[in-house]
Every structure is written in C-alpha cells, then in structure tokens.
Amino acid sequence: MRRQVMRQKDLFEEAVREALVPEEMQAELVTQLALLMFALIDVIETEVHDEQDRR
C-alpha cells in the first residue's frame, strides 16, 4: 500500500482551519479584546503617573 505524503504547508493549513474562531464569535472577541486593551492602557498610564508623583 502506498503511503500518502503530506506537505508541511498542508499540515499548517489543516491546523489553522481547526483553530479558527466561528464568525458568530469574532465580533464579540474583538470587542472584548478592545476593552482589555483600553483597560491595560489605563493601568499603564496610572502606573506611569504614580511613578512620576513619588519624587
């Protein structure tokens, strides 16, 4: 029996398809990621401000 050879590109594409998020969830995930980023920016700005006030 002949063994099927799978190229590395094919393996990668198969792995990506399995990891994709369904379209229904994408908008919610983008919203949550944006909120997380804004929160992180606020925390960093607060920390920078606190560091500058300790002189």
VEXMIKOL-126306 format. One record per residue: residue in one letter; x, y, z of N, C-alpha, C, O in turn. Coordinates in steps of 0.001 Angstrom, whole numbers, padded with zeros to 6 digits. Example, Ala and Ser with C-alpha at 12.3 -4.5 7.8 and 13.67 -1.06 7.14 Angstrom:
<sites>
@residu=A | n.c1=013190 | n.c2=-005690 | n.c3=007800 | ca.c1=012300 | ca.c2=-004500 | ca.c3=007800 | c.c1=013200 | c.c2=-003300 | c.c3=007800 | o.c1=014236 | o.c2=-003319 | o.c3=008465 .
@residu=S | n.c1=012850 | n.c2=-002250 | n.c3=007080 | ca.c1=013670 | ca.c2=-001060 | ca.c3=007140 | c.c1=012900 | c.c2=000030 | c.c3=007870 | o.c1=013409 | o.c2=001138 | o.c3=008039 .
</sites>
This chain:
<sites>
@residu=M | n.c1=000834 | n.c2=-001178 | n.c3=000000 | ca.c1=000000 | ca.c2=000000 | ca.c3=000000 | c.c1=000888 | c.c2=001254 | c.c3=000000 | o.c1=001853 | o.c2=001344 | o.c3=000758 .
@residu=R | n.c1=000555 | n.c2=002183 | n.c3=-000832 | ca.c1=001349 | ca.c2=003389 | ca.c3=-000976 | c.c1=000966 | c.c2=004413 | c.c3=000091 | o.c1=-000211 | o.c2=004686 | o.c3=000324 .
@residu=R | n.c1=001956 | n.c2=004950 | n.c3=000707 | ca.c1=001740 | ca.c2=005919 | ca.c3=001779 | c.c1=001579 | c.c2=007322 | c.c3=001199 | o.c1=002372 | o.c2=007739 | o.c3=000355 .
@residu=Q | n.c1=000557 | n.c2=008051 | n.c3=001647 | ca.c1=000315 | ca.c2=009401 | ca.c3=001149 | c.c1=001274 | c.c2=010375 | c.c3=001827 | o.c1=001419 | o.c2=010379 | o.c3=003049 .
@residu=V | n.c1=001917 | n.c2=011186 | n.c3=001019 | ca.c1=002858 | ca.c2=012178 | ca.c3=001537 | c.c1=002096 | c.c2=013481 | c.c3=001741 | o.c1=001396 | o.c2=013955 | o.c3=000846 .
@residu=M | n.c1=002244 | n.c2=014050 | n.c3=002933 | ca.c1=001575 | ca.c2=015316 | ca.c3=003233 | c.c1=002639 | c.c2=016396 | c.c3=003351 | o.c1=003591 | o.c2=016265 | o.c3=004120 .
@residu=R | n.c1=002468 | n.c2=017458 | n.c3=002585 | ca.c1=003428 | ca.c2=018558 | ca.c3=002623 | c.c1=003253 | c.c2=019359 | c.c3=003905 | o.c1=002182 | o.c2=019351 | o.c3=004513 .
@residu=Q | n.c1=004317 | n.c2=020050 | n.c3=004310 | ca.c1=004276 | ca.c2=020859 | ca.c3=005524 | c.c1=003211 | c.c2=021942 | c.c3=005407 | o.c1=002517 | o.c2=022236 | o.c3=006381 .
@residu=K | n.c1=003075 | n.c2=022536 | n.c3=004228 | ca.c1=002066 | ca.c2=023574 | ca.c3=004016 | c.c1=000674 | c.c2=023017 | c.c3=004286 | o.c1=-000146 | o.c2=023689 | o.c3=004911 .
@residu=D | n.c1=000397 | n.c2=021806 | n.c3=003829 | ca.c1=-000903 | ca.c2=021183 | ca.c3=004054 | c.c1=-001162 | c.c2=020967 | c.c3=005540 | o.c1=-002275 | o.c2=021182 | o.c3=006020 .
@residu=L | n.c1=-000137 | n.c2=020542 | n.c3=006262 | ca.c1=-000291 | ca.c2=020339 | ca.c3=007705 | c.c1=-000627 | c.c2=021650 | c.c3=008404 | o.c1=-001480 | o.c2=021690 | o.c3=009290 .
@residu=F | n.c1=000059 | n.c2=022734 | n.c3=007996 | ca.c1=-000183 | ca.c2=024045 | ca.c3=008599 | c.c1=-001604 | c.c2=024510 | c.c3=008318 | o.c1=-002303 | o.c2=024962 | o.c3=009225 .
@residu=E | n.c1=-002030 | n.c2=024403 | n.c3=007072 | ca.c1=-003375 | ca.c2=024853 | ca.c3=006717 | c.c1=-004437 | c.c2=024066 | c.c3=007466 | o.c1=-005462 | o.c2=024626 | o.c3=007856 .
@residu=E | n.c1=-004207 | n.c2=022783 | n.c3=007670 | ca.c1=-005160 | ca.c2=021961 | ca.c3=008413 | c.c1=-005237 | c.c2=022422 | c.c3=009867 | o.c1=-006325 | o.c2=022506 | o.c3=010436 .
@residu=A | n.c1=-004097 | n.c2=022717 | n.c3=010462 | ca.c1=-004067 | ca.c2=023175 | ca.c3=011850 | c.c1=-004757 | c.c2=024525 | c.c3=011992 | o.c1=-005452 | o.c2=024760 | o.c3=012980 .
@residu=V | n.c1=-004577 | n.c2=025411 | n.c3=011024 | ca.c1=-005195 | ca.c2=026736 | ca.c3=011079 | c.c1=-006712 | c.c2=026612 | c.c3=010994 | o.c1=-007434 | o.c2=027280 | o.c3=011734 .
@residu=R | n.c1=-007197 | n.c2=025762 | n.c3=010097 | ca.c1=-008650 | ca.c2=025600 | ca.c3=009956 | c.c1=-009273 | c.c2=025131 | c.c3=011272 | o.c1=-010364 | o.c2=025569 | o.c3=011637 .
@residu=E | n.c1=-008587 | n.c2=024249 | n.c3=011975 | ca.c1=-009118 | ca.c2=023733 | ca.c3=013240 | c.c1=-009102 | c.c2=024801 | c.c3=014331 | o.c1=-009906 | o.c2=024744 | o.c3=015261 .
@residu=A | n.c1=-008192 | n.c2=025775 | n.c3=014227 | ca.c1=-008045 | ca.c2=026797 | ca.c3=015265 | c.c1=-008898 | c.c2=028042 | c.c3=015011 | o.c1=-008982 | o.c2=028911 | o.c3=015879 .
@residu=L | n.c1=-009521 | n.c2=028142 | n.c3=013861 | ca.c1=-010295 | ca.c2=029339 | ca.c3=013543 | c.c1=-011514 | c.c2=029478 | c.c3=014450 | o.c1=-012135 | o.c2=028491 | o.c3=014845 .
@residu=V | n.c1=-011835 | n.c2=030717 | n.c3=014764 | ca.c1=-012995 | ca.c2=031027 | ca.c3=015597 | c.c1=-014203 | c.c2=031191 | c.c3=014678 | o.c1=-014109 | o.c2=031840 | o.c3=013636 .
@residu=P | n.c1=-015322 | n.c2=030612 | n.c3=015059 | ca.c1=-016525 | ca.c2=030779 | ca.c3=014236 | c.c1=-016872 | c.c2=032265 | c.c3=014078 | o.c1=-016649 | o.c2=033068 | o.c3=014984 .
@residu=E | n.c1=-017420 | n.c2=032610 | n.c3=012915 | ca.c1=-017741 | ca.c2=034013 | ca.c3=012618 | c.c1=-018675 | c.c2=034625 | c.c3=013645 | o.c1=-018577 | o.c2=035816 | o.c3=013938 .
@residu=E | n.c1=-019576 | n.c2=033831 | n.c3=014192 | ca.c1=-020531 | ca.c2=034363 | ca.c3=015170 | c.c1=-019818 | c.c2=034896 | c.c3=016402 | o.c1=-020315 | o.c2=035820 | o.c3=017047 .
@residu=M | n.c1=-018674 | n.c2=034338 | n.c3=016739 | ca.c1=-017952 | ca.c2=034746 | ca.c3=017945 | c.c1=-016929 | c.c2=035851 | c.c3=017686 | o.c1=-016482 | o.c2=036501 | o.c3=018631 .
@residu=Q | n.c1=-016555 | n.c2=036074 | n.c3=016441 | ca.c1=-015473 | ca.c2=037006 | ca.c3=016135 | c.c1=-015763 | c.c2=038428 | c.c3=016602 | o.c1=-014884 | o.c2=039062 | o.c3=017185 .
@residu=A | n.c1=-016949 | n.c2=038943 | n.c3=016371 | ca.c1=-017272 | ca.c2=040316 | ca.c3=016774 | c.c1=-017181 | c.c2=040475 | c.c3=018293 | o.c1=-016642 | o.c2=041465 | o.c3=018787 .
@residu=E | n.c1=-017704 | n.c2=039509 | n.c3=019020 | ca.c1=-017636 | ca.c2=039565 | ca.c3=020480 | c.c1=-016190 | c.c2=039501 | c.c3=020971 | o.c1=-015819 | o.c2=040217 | o.c3=021901 .
@residu=L | n.c1=-015383 | n.c2=038657 | n.c3=020360 | ca.c1=-013981 | ca.c2=038551 | ca.c3=020760 | c.c1=-013211 | c.c2=039835 | c.c3=020466 | o.c1=-012370 | o.c2=040247 | o.c3=021265 .
@residu=V | n.c1=-013488 | n.c2=040464 | n.c3=019341 | ca.c1=-012827 | ca.c2=041729 | ca.c3=019007 | c.c1=-013223 | c.c2=042806 | c.c3=020014 | o.c1=-012377 | o.c2=043586 | o.c3=020451 .
@residu=T | n.c1=-014485 | n.c2=042853 | n.c3=020380 | ca.c1=-014960 | ca.c2=043821 | ca.c3=021372 | c.c1=-014274 | c.c2=043595 | c.c3=022711 | o.c1=-013799 | o.c2=044544 | o.c3=023336 .
@residu=Q | n.c1=-014220 | n.c2=042356 | n.c3=023150 | ca.c1=-013580 | ca.c2=042037 | ca.c3=024430 | c.c1=-012093 | c.c2=042362 | c.c3=024404 | o.c1=-011546 | o.c2=042856 | o.c3=025391 .
@residu=L | n.c1=-011436 | n.c2=042089 | n.c3=023282 | ca.c1=-010015 | ca.c2=042402 | ca.c3=023162 | c.c1=-009783 | c.c2=043908 | c.c3=023218 | o.c1=-008834 | o.c2=044362 | o.c3=023857 .
@residu=A | n.c1=-010638 | n.c2=044688 | n.c3=022556 | ca.c1=-010506 | ca.c2=046143 | ca.c3=022585 | c.c1=-010698 | c.c2=046680 | c.c3=024002 | o.c1=-009955 | o.c2=047558 | o.c3=024440 .
@residu=L | n.c1=-011693 | n.c2=046155 | n.c3=024721 | ca.c1=-011919 | ca.c2=046584 | ca.c3=026108 | c.c1=-010719 | c.c2=046235 | c.c3=026990 | o.c1=-010320 | o.c2=047028 | o.c3=027843 .
@residu=L | n.c1=-010157 | n.c2=045072 | n.c3=026786 | ca.c1=-008973 | ca.c2=044665 | ca.c3=027542 | c.c1=-007796 | c.c2=045591 | c.c3=027256 | o.c1=-007064 | o.c2=045977 | o.c3=028168 .
@residu=M | n.c1=-007621 | n.c2=045940 | n.c3=025997 | ca.c1=-006525 | ca.c2=046840 | ca.c3=025629 | c.c1=-006705 | c.c2=048224 | c.c3=026251 | o.c1=-005744 | o.c2=048803 | o.c3=026760 .
@residu=F | n.c1=-007926 | n.c2=048758 | n.c3=026214 | ca.c1=-008178 | ca.c2=050064 | ca.c3=026840 | c.c1=-007914 | c.c2=050006 | c.c3=028343 | o.c1=-007345 | o.c2=050938 | o.c3=028910 .
@residu=A | n.c1=-008325 | n.c2=048920 | n.c3=028985 | ca.c1=-008079 | ca.c2=048771 | ca.c3=030421 | c.c1=-006583 | c.c2=048712 | c.c3=030708 | o.c1=-006102 | o.c2=049314 | o.c3=031668 .
@residu=L | n.c1=-005863 | n.c2=047990 | n.c3=029879 | ca.c1=-004418 | ca.c2=047880 | ca.c3=030062 | c.c1=-003739 | c.c2=049234 | c.c3=029873 | o.c1=-002819 | o.c2=049578 | o.c3=030616 .
@residu=I | n.c1=-004184 | n.c2=049990 | n.c3=028895 | ca.c1=-003629 | ca.c2=051334 | ca.c3=028671 | c.c1=-003878 | c.c2=052207 | c.c3=029895 | o.c1=-002979 | o.c2=052929 | o.c3=030326 .
@residu=D | n.c1=-005079 | n.c2=052153 | n.c3=030462 | ca.c1=-005391 | ca.c2=052935 | ca.c3=031661 | c.c1=-004484 | c.c2=052544 | c.c3=032826 | o.c1=-003992 | o.c2=053412 | o.c3=033548 .
@residu=V | n.c1=-004264 | n.c2=051265 | n.c3=033006 | ca.c1=-003404 | ca.c2=050793 | ca.c3=034105 | c.c1=-001977 | c.c2=051278 | c.c3=033904 | o.c1=-001334 | o.c2=051730 | o.c3=034852 .
@residu=I | n.c1=-001479 | n.c2=051187 | n.c3=032680 | ca.c1=-000110 | ca.c2=051639 | ca.c3=032402 | c.c1=000010 | c.c2=053145 | c.c3=032637 | o.c1=000976 | o.c2=053603 | o.c3=033247 .
@residu=E | n.c1=-000956 | n.c2=053907 | n.c3=032161 | ca.c1=-000911 | ca.c2=055361 | ca.c3=032364 | c.c1=-000972 | c.c2=055715 | c.c3=033841 | o.c1=-000273 | o.c2=056625 | o.c3=034286 .
@residu=T | n.c1=-001793 | n.c2=055013 | n.c3=034605 | ca.c1=-001875 | ca.c2=055250 | ca.c3=036049 | c.c1=-000546 | c.c2=054930 | c.c3=036715 | o.c1=-000088 | o.c2=055684 | o.c3=037574 .
@residu=E | n.c1=000072 | n.c2=053836 | n.c3=036336 | ca.c1=001360 | ca.c2=053448 | ca.c3=036911 | c.c1=002433 | c.c2=054477 | c.c3=036573 | o.c1=003242 | o.c2=054825 | o.c3=037433 .
@residu=V | n.c1=002453 | n.c2=054960 | n.c3=035354 | ca.c1=003421 | ca.c2=055981 | ca.c3=034971 | c.c1=003195 | c.c2=057250 | c.c3=035773 | o.c1=004148 | o.c2=057864 | o.c3=036253 .
@residu=H | n.c1=001939 | n.c2=057644 | n.c3=035921 | ca.c1=001613 | ca.c2=058843 | ca.c3=036703 | c.c1=002044 | c.c2=058668 | c.c3=038154 | o.c1=002624 | o.c2=059586 | o.c3=038732 .
@residu=D | n.c1=001772 | n.c2=057507 | n.c3=038757 | ca.c1=002163 | ca.c2=057246 | ca.c3=040136 | c.c1=003669 | c.c2=057282 | c.c3=040312 | o.c1=004164 | o.c2=057786 | o.c3=041320 .
@residu=E | n.c1=004393 | n.c2=056758 | n.c3=039355 | ca.c1=005855 | ca.c2=056765 | ca.c3=039428 | c.c1=006395 | c.c2=058191 | c.c3=039373 | o.c1=007393 | o.c2=058502 | o.c3=040024 .
@residu=Q | n.c1=005756 | n.c2=059042 | n.c3=038617 | ca.c1=006224 | ca.c2=060427 | ca.c3=038478 | c.c1=005893 | c.c2=061238 | c.c3=039715 | o.c1=006585 | o.c2=062215 | o.c3=039998 .
@residu=D | n.c1=004854 | n.c2=060869 | n.c3=040468 | ca.c1=004445 | ca.c2=061612 | ca.c3=041655 | c.c1=005302 | c.c2=061322 | c.c3=042875 | o.c1=005224 | o.c2=062062 | o.c3=043855 .
@residu=R | n.c1=006096 | n.c2=060302 | n.c3=042857 | ca.c1=006854 | ca.c2=059883 | ca.c3=044062 | c.c1=008146 | c.c2=060670 | c.c3=044273 | o.c1=008929 | o.c2=060295 | o.c3=045146 .
@residu=R | n.c1=008401 | n.c2=061699 | n.c3=043549 | ca.c1=009670 | ca.c2=062438 | ca.c3=043681 | c.c1=009790 | c.c2=063124 | c.c3=044968 | o.c1=010797 | o.c2=063784 | o.c3=045225 .
</sites>
